[in-house]
Structure formats: structure tokens, C-alpha cells
Amino acid sequence: MTILERLDQPGGRARVFEQDGFTFDAGPTVITAPFLFEELWELCGRRLEDDVDLRAVHPFYRIRFDDGDVFDYSGDADLMRREIRRFSPEDEAGYERFLAMSERIFATGFTRLGHVPFDSAWDMARIVPDMVRLQSQLTVYRLVSKFVRHPKLRQVLSFHPLLVGGNPFATTSIYTLIAYLEREWGVHFPIGGTGALVRGLLGLIDGLGGELRLNAEVTGIVVEEGRARGVKLADGETIEADVVVSNADSAWTYRYLVPASARRRWTDRKLETARYSMGLFVWYFGTRRTYPDVAHHSILLGPRYRELLDDIFGARLAPDFSLYLHRPTATDPSLAPQGMDAFYVLSPVPNLEADVDWTERAEPYRRAIEAHLSDTVLPGLKDEIVTSRVMTPLDFRDELLAFRGAAFSFEPILRQSAWFRPHNRSEEVQGLYLVGAGTHPGAGVPGVLSSARVLDAVVPDPVAGR
């Protein structure tokens, strides 16, 4: 087994930036479904807890509305009911019914279908009755609105699709399963940052006799008579292989790595006209002081909700924003020098379909975010910053090869889910398999891990000869 990584360190979107004594996780920071990691470690004959120290985070998210109201979103049933009552006592019963619905959706959408392949139209057809029963044709926001009436609670219970690249007003209500997933297993963070999980995975690969090659960019998949025969690297080398697994963005894989002559379904035209997730503007920064009142995960909602999302997914850069603020030093102070704090703040923005010149707009946009944080949860921020760096959709495209700079690949709408996504077992090329956010079941750490579980069922085992 040979793993090829085009960057100079492992992890891809989960790589790590170390700068001025601070450690920043570049990508995923919300770790849910720890049982998936535990299962992976067990399959390798190891125990997760021997390699990674996962800590539960409380609250899961501190949600701050633009008027200053705060909702602490957690897995504590009593505390959640109290928060619901504080905003709208008459919505408490509806909230309980929503959780019960979320559990039913989880049982089908995740437990039963999240790790199985969708290779044929029949695989999709057989779940239609379940989808109708669970109202999958509704969007997340519409389903939430059937249970609660208060506008702020509707935002609290519908924002989750943004964590996987979806618009709550367009994403299939299947994604309300996240509410139950978090309630049942919690939200976690690894000591040492998400990079600790990457290091743990490297240990598993090493224990299995695998090889990792850094600075090895794949520029093409070799296809002969409809079958993958290996890959070509940027330096001219060709590596022969009977099985090729692409963890690159699936749209990028088909558009730039698989020859057009080998594609029938995922043609250039289909890829160009598909709908993709939003982009991300991410600012990593460290402060010379700590902000102990700021939670590990904060969501700062702007003055607009639906209208802002219309702008983002309509390829317009809005003057306002909603933000996700990550303060990992709330759980692990070692990620910053003593007496200091590490942060990253993420703003959903249009992908590169929008006419935005990020080489010109990045710094003004960063300053606007800085001013907003200073006015709300990080007073005096401008004078406290000691290190800083940004990522824009351009970086997602150029460094991570994300098609159109979309941070989460295909947008998770109903007609781009399950069988309608690029298949885990390529429908174009024999011997080619896809894993990651752009294939089934979708983005987010649990989704990506589940896509690997699918491959365990479909990739031939050379040892067993199947």
C-alpha cells in the first residue's frame, strides 16, 4: 500500500500550521462519532485511547445572535430543555419531537445506509419508501420549522448543514440526523489538536506496512481498456497499481485526473453544471492574552440568516457574515505559548463561481471580521494579535485541489446524494475507487470515515483473493 500526498506534510485538509509558537489545525475541528475512530483502530489491532486523547467539549457550541442573545447548545438533555424554555417555553414539546425524528432519521440515514455502497439505481430505488417516510424531500429548515416556531430556535436547530457545506434552506432533511449523533456521542477535541488524529492514523499505516510519500503530486490516473492501471506523478514517474483509491476531491478527480475518453457519466459538462458547496474564508490568529470567557466552539450569527445564505450560495460576497470561532486552547492550552490563546475564525463565503478577486479582497475582509470580533466576543483584539494567516477559496483550489474552491465538494442537496453522487466504486473506471467528502455519504468527519467503511466492502482484498 502506497499513499501519495502532494503536500509536504500528511493530513490534507487536516494538516497543521505551526507558526510563532502556535499550533493551528488547518481544517476539521469538530470531532463527532468517536466510535468510528475506535472501530478503525480495532480493525488495525490497536486501541484509539492508546494513541489519541479525545476530550468531550461542553457546551458543544455557544451560539451568539446578532442582538447579543446567547444559546448554549449541548448534549445535556436538562440544560437543552432549559435553554429552549428560556427562548420559547411553548416550543419545548416540539423540540422533543424533533429529537425523536432526528433519531429515526439517524437510524436509517447513518446506521443502516451510511456505510453501504450505492452502485446502481436499484440501490437508490429501494430506499425511496424510507426517504418518503422520513420526509427527506423537505429541507433541513422546513423540517425543523414543523416542530418549533421561534425564529431563533429554528436557527439553532438548522445550522448543522453548514458544517458539511450545505445550505439549511436547500439541504435534504436527512442531515438533521446530526442533532441525534451529537446528542448521543458528544462533540470532542483531541489533545494536541486534530493533527494528533493524523499522527495516530500514520501510526496505523506504518503498523500495516504502508508507505507514505510526501511531495508526490498525482497528475493523472492511467486508464487502459477501461481499467485503472496506476497513476502518473508530476515529476514524470508512473506507479503501476491494480487498485487506485482517490482521496482527492471527486470532482477534481474526474475533471483533471481521469481522461475524458474514459468518462461517460461525469463528463466535463456535468461537472461544470453540478452544484458545489460554499467556499470558506479562514483566519488563523494568536493573541498575547487569553479570553477565558470564550467557549471552545462559538457560532456568531449575523443580522441575516436566510438572506445571507442566499447570497453565499448565489455566488455573491455579502457585506455581512456569520462566523464560526474556534478556540482550541479552551481545551488544550498547549496549542499556544503560555498565557496566550490560539483561534481560527471561519466565514462561509461563495465558492470561486463568484466574481471575487481574493488577492484584493482578503485583507479588507479579514479586517472586517477582526472589527466584528473586537466589538462582540474578543474586546481589544486588534492590539492583542501576535500571529496571523488566512486561507481563501483560492487556497482551497490551489493547495487542496478543491474544484471551484468549494470547501466540501458537491452541495448536499437531495439530487446530489447517495446514488446521485460520484460512486465509491467508480462507475467510470474499473479498479478506481473514491473516498472522501465528494462521494457517498458526504462531507464531515463522520461522513468521510463512513466512505472509508464503504470501501472496506467494495475494494477487492488481494490477500483473500476476493
ZIPE-V60576 format. One record per run of one state. SS is the DSSP state (H for helix, E for strand, L for the rest). FROM is the first residue (numbers start at 1). LEN is the number of residues. Records with the same first field share a line. If there is no record, write none. Layout:
SS: FROM-LEN + FROM-LEN
//
This chain:
L: 1-1 + 5-7 + 15-1 + 20-2 + 26-5 + 32-2 + 44-4 + 52-2 + 57-4 + 65-5 + 74-3 + 113-8 + 126-2 + 134-5 + 146-5 + 165-7 + 186-2 + 191-3 + 208-3 + 214-4 + 225-2 + 234-4 + 241-3 + 247-3 + 258-2 + 263-5 + 274-2 + 277-2 + 288-9 + 301-5 + 314-9 + 327-1 + 331-2 + 336-5 + 350-8 + 376-5 + 384-1 + 392-1 + 399-4 + 406-4 + 411-3 + 417-1 + 421-1 + 423-2 + 426-4 + 431-1 + 435-4 + 440-5 + 459-8
E: 2-3 + 16-4 + 22-4 + 31-1 + 54-3 + 61-4 + 70-4 + 139-1 + 172-1 + 188-3 + 211-3 + 218-7 + 227-7 + 238-3 + 244-3 + 276-1 + 279-9 + 297-4 + 323-4 + 341-9 + 385-7 + 410-1 + 422-1 + 425-1 + 430-1 + 432-3 + 439-1
H: 12-3 + 34-10 + 48-4 + 77-36 + 121-5 + 128-6 + 140-6 + 151-14 + 173-13 + 194-14 + 250-8 + 260-3 + 268-6 + 306-8 + 328-3 + 333-3 + 358-18 + 381-3 + 393-6 + 403-3 + 414-3 + 418-3 + 445-14
//
